[in-house]
Amino acid sequence: MAQAQKIVIDELLCFVSNKIDSVPASAIVQLCVSTYSPSQIEESKNVLFKIASSVSSSRKITRKNEMKSKHNIEDIIKLFQESDAITTVFVAADLSKLPPITFDSIDVSNLLNGISSIKADLEGLKDTMTKHNTVAQTLADSAATIDQRVASLELQQKPADVTPHATRVLDNNRNTMPAVTKQNSYADTLVNNFKKPDTTWQQINRKRNNKPTGLIGASTTSTIRTIKKVPRPRTANVFATRFDPDTTEEEVKTHLVDVLKIEVNVEQCKSKYDTYTSFHITAQCEDPSVFMNPDIWPEDTYVRWWRTPRQPSRQHDDADS
């Protein structure tokens, strides 16, 4: 769990802690000495050394000469640089008490390094964008080529609606020679052999079904009287197996009636082995497919439509007799 940070109001310590990484130490000393009184500097130094006493072994030196303010600020900066474990956050209650930062106080070398880094990043971004534009142009050219080839194939696949091209040569008597038809190239022959039929999905469906499909009206605003569709009951014929050997017909019937809300007939089938029980189930309902819903059947049971057992042939019976 992260340690809770303590907040202390001190404008001088707030300024030094926030500017120590971006402003030269000499500029911080000059700004603080010209902004704060010696007593304020001494008080802020005492506050910082008291807070850092538990995480730093630096000894506090009492300055007494005329340069004590300068040395005290240097001691504060040194303690901040050596004690990374200080978790206290210093804030300013009055922003007007913070020293003003001018261009003369900025570390020009750091600023130039930052500008150089930004320029390098911009050059890298420019190269990346150039490569992306080249790739995009290549893709566009490839797409245009593909479109042209597809259009050419589509034109070749259309049935000819004019007579083949022919060359006509006039003789000296200005008589017209019979037309000579051009021979198709090998590529044209392949395209014509694999030409797709010009049919629609409606035509395909009509060919498959041999009759057009119908629809059911759904408008509720018409005043024309109609006859409501009467549901026609259909027979559901189902085979279900893999029940426990002790399962009875009544248990299966009760379960299906409760789930489907229809009347069903259940007849136990003769099983090949005594390790399971099978049932033949019939019912009259509008939609027999409800019996193929796996959610209505117990887990691990097997259900399919009923298949009438094959009867032995008559010739086979006569031969046996």
DODO-161602 format. One record per residue (C-alpha): residue number from 1; residue in three letters; x, y, z. Coordinates in steps of 0.2 Angstrom, whole numbers. Layout:
BEGIN
SITE   pos   code       u       v       w
SITE   NUM    ALA       X       Y       Z
...
end
This chain:
BEGIN
SITE   pos   code       u       v       w
SITE     1    MET       0       0       0
SITE     2    ALA       7      17      -5
SITE     3    GLN      13      28       9
SITE     4    ALA       2      44      12
SITE     5    GLN      10      60       7
SITE     6    LYS      11      74      19
SITE     7    ILE       8      92      13
SITE     8    VAL      17     107      20
SITE     9    ILE      14     125      16
SITE    10    ASP      31     134      12
SITE    11    GLU      33     145      -3
SITE    12    LEU      52     144      -3
SITE    13    LEU      53     125      -2
SITE    14    CYS      39     124     -15
SITE    15    PHE      49     134     -27
SITE    16    VAL      65     125     -24
SITE    17    SER      58     107     -25
SITE    18    ASN      49     111     -42
SITE    19    LYS      63     121     -50
SITE    20    ILE      78     111     -45
SITE    21    ASP      77     100     -61
SITE    22    SER      74     113     -73
SITE    23    VAL      83     129     -67
SITE    24    PRO     102     130     -63
SITE    25    ALA     107     130     -44
SITE    26    SER     115     146     -45
SITE    27    ALA     100     154     -52
SITE    28    ILE      89     147     -39
SITE    29    VAL     101     154     -25
SITE    30    GLN     101     171     -33
SITE    31    LEU      82     171     -35
SITE    32    CYS      78     165     -17
SITE    33    VAL      91     177      -9
SITE    34    SER      83     192     -18
SITE    35    THR      65     187     -14
SITE    36    TYR      66     180       4
SITE    37    SER      73     188      20
SITE    38    PRO      86     179      29
SITE    39    SER      74     174      43
SITE    40    GLN      62     166      31
SITE    41    ILE      76     156      23
SITE    42    GLU      82     150      40
SITE    43    GLU      65     145      45
SITE    44    SER      62     135      28
SITE    45    LYS      79     127      31
SITE    46    ASN      74     121      48
SITE    47    VAL      57     114      42
SITE    48    LEU      66     104      28
SITE    49    PHE      80      97      39
SITE    50    LYS      67      92      52
SITE    51    ILE      56      83      39
SITE    52    ALA      72      75      32
SITE    53    SER      80      69      48
SITE    54    SER      71      52      47
SITE    55    VAL      77      49      29
SITE    56    SER      94      58      28
SITE    57    SER     110      58      38
SITE    58    SER     115      76      32
SITE    59    ARG     120      87      47
SITE    60    LYS     112     104      48
SITE    61    ILE     126     118      48
SITE    62    THR     121     134      56
SITE    63    ARG     127     149      45
SITE    64    LYS     132     165      54
SITE    65    ASN     142     176      42
SITE    66    GLU     135     189      29
SITE    67    MET     133     175      16
SITE    68    LYS     122     164      27
SITE    69    SER     107     166      16
SITE    70    LYS     116     160       1
SITE    71    HIS     124     146      10
SITE    72    ASN     107     141      18
SITE    73    ILE      99     140       0
SITE    74    GLU     114     129      -5
SITE    75    ASP     111     118      10
SITE    76    ILE      92     116       5
SITE    77    ILE      96     112     -13
SITE    78    LYS     110      99      -8
SITE    79    LEU      97      91       4
SITE    80    PHE      84      90      -9
SITE    81    GLN      97      82     -22
SITE    82    GLU     103      69      -9
SITE    83    SER      86      64      -1
SITE    84    ASP      75      56     -14
SITE    85    ALA      65      48      -1
SITE    86    ILE      57      64       5
SITE    87    THR      38      61       2
SITE    88    THR      32      78       9
SITE    89    VAL      24      89      -4
SITE    90    PHE      27     107      -2
SITE    91    VAL      14     119      -8
SITE    92    ALA      12     138      -9
SITE    93    ALA      -2     147      -1
SITE    94    ASP       2     164      -9
SITE    95    LEU       8     163     -27
SITE    96    SER      14     180     -26
SITE    97    LYS      28     175     -14
SITE    98    LEU      36     164     -28
SITE    99    PRO      51     171     -36
SITE   100    PRO      48     176     -54
SITE   101    ILE      57     165     -68
SITE   102    THR      64     175     -82
SITE   103    PHE      74     170     -98
SITE   104    ASP      90     174     -89
SITE   105    SER      86     161     -76
SITE   106    ILE      83     146     -88
SITE   107    ASP      97     134     -91
SITE   108    VAL     100     137    -110
SITE   109    SER     110     121    -112
SITE   110    ASN      95     110    -106
SITE   111    LEU      83     120    -117
SITE   112    LEU      94     117    -132
SITE   113    ASN      95      98    -128
SITE   114    GLY      76      98    -127
SITE   115    ILE      74     107    -143
SITE   116    SER      87      95    -152
SITE   117    SER      77      80    -145
SITE   118    ILE      61      87    -152
SITE   119    LYS      69      90    -169
SITE   120    ALA      75      72    -169
SITE   121    ASP      57      66    -165
SITE   122    LEU      50      77    -179
SITE   123    GLU      62      70    -192
SITE   124    GLY      58      52    -187
SITE   125    LEU      39      56    -188
SITE   126    LYS      42      64    -205
SITE   127    ASP      52      49    -212
SITE   128    THR      38      38    -205
SITE   129    MET      24      48    -214
SITE   130    THR      34      48    -230
SITE   131    LYS      35      29    -229
SITE   132    HIS      17      28    -226
SITE   133    ASN      13      39    -240
SITE   134    THR      24      28    -252
SITE   135    VAL      15      12    -246
SITE   136    ALA      -2      21    -248
SITE   137    GLN       2      26    -266
SITE   138    THR       8       9    -270
SITE   139    LEU      -8       1    -264
SITE   140    ALA     -18      14    -274
SITE   141    ASP      -9      10    -290
SITE   142    SER     -11      -9    -286
SITE   143    ALA     -30      -6    -283
SITE   144    ALA     -32       4    -300
SITE   145    THR     -23     -10    -309
SITE   146    ILE     -34     -24    -302
SITE   147    ASP     -49     -13    -306
SITE   148    GLN     -44     -12    -324
SITE   149    ARG     -41     -31    -325
SITE   150    VAL     -58     -35    -318
SITE   151    ALA     -66     -23    -330
SITE   152    SER     -57     -31    -344
SITE   153    LEU     -63     -48    -339
SITE   154    GLU     -81     -42    -337
SITE   155    LEU     -80     -35    -354
SITE   156    GLN     -73     -52    -361
SITE   157    GLN     -87     -62    -352
SITE   158    LYS    -101     -52    -360
SITE   159    PRO    -110     -61    -375
SITE   160    ALA    -105     -54    -391
SITE   161    ASP    -120     -43    -399
SITE   162    VAL    -111     -40    -415
SITE   163    THR    -103     -50    -429
SITE   164    PRO     -85     -55    -427
SITE   165    HIS     -72     -43    -434
SITE   166    ALA     -68     -47    -452
SITE   167    THR     -55     -40    -464
SITE   168    ARG     -62     -36    -481
SITE   169    VAL     -50     -34    -496
SITE   170    LEU     -55     -25    -512
SITE   171    ASP     -48     -32    -528
SITE   172    ASN     -45     -22    -543
SITE   173    ASN     -62     -24    -550
SITE   174    ARG     -69     -17    -533
SITE   175    ASN     -77     -34    -529
SITE   176    THR     -79     -38    -510
SITE   177    MET     -70     -53    -504
SITE   178    PRO     -79     -64    -491
SITE   179    ALA     -76     -59    -473
SITE   180    VAL     -61     -68    -464
SITE   181    THR     -65     -70    -445
SITE   182    LYS     -51     -67    -433
SITE   183    GLN     -46     -81    -422
SITE   184    ASN     -48     -79    -403
SITE   185    SER     -32     -79    -393
SITE   186    TYR     -29     -93    -380
SITE   187    ALA     -33     -81    -366
SITE   188    ASP     -50     -76    -374
SITE   189    THR     -54     -95    -376
SITE   190    LEU     -51     -98    -358
SITE   191    VAL     -62     -84    -352
SITE   192    ASN     -76     -89    -363
SITE   193    ASN     -75    -107    -357
SITE   194    PHE     -77    -101    -339
SITE   195    LYS     -90     -88    -343
SITE   196    LYS    -102     -86    -328
SITE   197    PRO    -121     -87    -333
SITE   198    ASP    -130     -70    -333
SITE   199    THR    -143     -76    -321
SITE   200    THR    -151     -68    -305
SITE   201    TRP    -154     -76    -288
SITE   202    GLN    -173     -75    -291
SITE   203    GLN    -170     -85    -307
SITE   204    ILE    -159     -98    -299
SITE   205    ASN    -172    -100    -285
SITE   206    ARG    -186    -102    -298
SITE   207    LYS    -176    -115    -307
SITE   208    ARG    -173    -125    -291
SITE   209    ASN    -191    -124    -284
SITE   210    ASN    -200    -124    -301
SITE   211    LYS    -212    -111    -295
SITE   212    PRO    -211     -94    -288
SITE   213    THR    -211     -92    -269
SITE   214    GLY    -226     -83    -260
SITE   215    LEU    -227     -72    -245
SITE   216    ILE    -239     -68    -231
SITE   217    GLY    -247     -51    -229
SITE   218    ALA    -243     -41    -214
SITE   219    SER    -252     -25    -216
SITE   220    THR    -264     -20    -201
SITE   221    THR    -271      -4    -209
SITE   222    SER    -281     -12    -223
SITE   223    THR    -300     -12    -222
SITE   224    ILE    -302     -28    -233
SITE   225    ARG    -308     -43    -223
SITE   226    THR    -298     -58    -223
SITE   227    ILE    -299     -76    -216
SITE   228    LYS    -287     -79    -201
SITE   229    LYS    -275     -93    -203
SITE   230    VAL    -280    -109    -193
SITE   231    PRO    -265    -118    -186
SITE   232    ARG    -265    -136    -193
SITE   233    PRO    -259    -149    -180
SITE   234    ARG    -245    -159    -185
SITE   235    THR    -238    -176    -178
SITE   236    ALA    -222    -176    -168
SITE   237    ASN    -214    -193    -168
SITE   238    VAL    -198    -194    -157
SITE   239    PHE    -186    -207    -151
SITE   240    ALA    -177    -203    -134
SITE   241    THR    -165    -214    -125
SITE   242    ARG    -151    -215    -112
SITE   243    PHE    -163    -213     -98
SITE   244    ASP    -160    -222     -81
SITE   245    PRO    -166    -240     -81
SITE   246    ASP    -179    -236     -68
SITE   247    THR    -187    -221     -77
SITE   248    THR    -205    -224     -81
SITE   249    GLU    -217    -219     -95
SITE   250    GLU    -227    -208     -82
SITE   251    GLU    -211    -198     -77
SITE   252    VAL    -206    -194     -95
SITE   253    LYS    -224    -189     -99
SITE   254    THR    -226    -178     -84
SITE   255    HIS    -210    -169     -88
SITE   256    LEU    -214    -166    -106
SITE   257    VAL    -232    -160    -102
SITE   258    ASP    -225    -148     -89
SITE   259    VAL    -212    -141    -101
SITE   260    LEU    -221    -140    -117
SITE   261    LYS    -239    -138    -111
SITE   262    ILE    -246    -151    -123
SITE   263    GLU    -253    -168    -122
SITE   264    VAL    -240    -182    -126
SITE   265    ASN    -240    -201    -128
SITE   266    VAL    -225    -210    -121
SITE   267    GLU    -222    -229    -124
SITE   268    GLN    -207    -238    -117
SITE   269    CYS    -196    -246    -131
SITE   270    LYS    -187    -263    -129
SITE   271    SER    -169    -259    -126
SITE   272    LYS    -155    -270    -131
SITE   273    TYR    -146    -269    -114
SITE   274    ASP    -153    -267     -97
SITE   275    THR    -141    -252     -93
SITE   276    TYR    -153    -239    -100
SITE   277    THR    -171    -236    -105
SITE   278    SER    -178    -229    -122
SITE   279    PHE    -195    -221    -126
SITE   280    HIS    -206    -218    -141
SITE   281    ILE    -215    -201    -139
SITE   282    THR    -229    -195    -150
SITE   283    ALA    -239    -179    -149
SITE   284    GLN    -251    -168    -160
SITE   285    CYS    -244    -150    -160
SITE   286    GLU    -242    -135    -172
SITE   287    ASP    -223    -135    -172
SITE   288    PRO    -215    -153    -169
SITE   289    SER    -197    -145    -169
SITE   290    VAL    -200    -140    -151
SITE   291    PHE    -195    -158    -147
SITE   292    MET    -178    -154    -154
SITE   293    ASN    -174    -141    -141
SITE   294    PRO    -160    -148    -130
SITE   295    ASP    -165    -137    -116
SITE   296    ILE    -181    -148    -113
SITE   297    TRP    -172    -164    -111
SITE   298    PRO    -161    -170     -96
SITE   299    GLU    -143    -169     -98
SITE   300    ASP    -134    -183    -108
SITE   301    THR    -150    -190    -115
SITE   302    TYR    -150    -193    -134
SITE   303    VAL    -165    -188    -145
SITE   304    ARG    -169    -190    -163
SITE   305    TRP    -184    -191    -175
SITE   306    TRP    -193    -209    -174
SITE   307    ARG    -188    -221    -188
SITE   308    THR    -200    -235    -191
SITE   309    PRO    -191    -252    -189
SITE   310    ARG    -188    -260    -206
SITE   311    GLN    -200    -275    -209
SITE   312    PRO    -192    -291    -216
SITE   313    SER    -196    -294    -234
SITE   314    ARG    -210    -306    -240
SITE   315    GLN    -198    -316    -250
SITE   316    HIS    -187    -318    -235
SITE   317    ASP    -202    -324    -225
SITE   318    ASP    -207    -337    -238
SITE   319    ALA    -190    -344    -239
SITE   320    ASP    -189    -346    -221
SITE   321    SER    -205    -355    -221
end
